[in-house]
Amino acid sequence: MQETYAAFNASKLACRACPVGLEYNRVIESDGNIVDPVVMVIGEAPGKDEVIAGRPFVGKSGRLLRDR
């Protein structure tokens, strides 16, 4: 477990422990409150739309989450 978000982010960018890390050339990071979050939504894996945009939940699942 990392002590800071910066340390977590650095380890996340370097991780190749599973097939997702080998398949994608970028990490899709949070675009919300990283200082004092109340809720965390974790997706299974980024889709094509997320990889292109570099943001989480911009495809079909994102529309479902954000339009409610």
Secondary structure by P-SEA (a helix, b strand, c coil): ccccaaaaaaaaaaccccccccccccccccccccccccbbbbcccccaaaaaaccccccaaaaaaaac
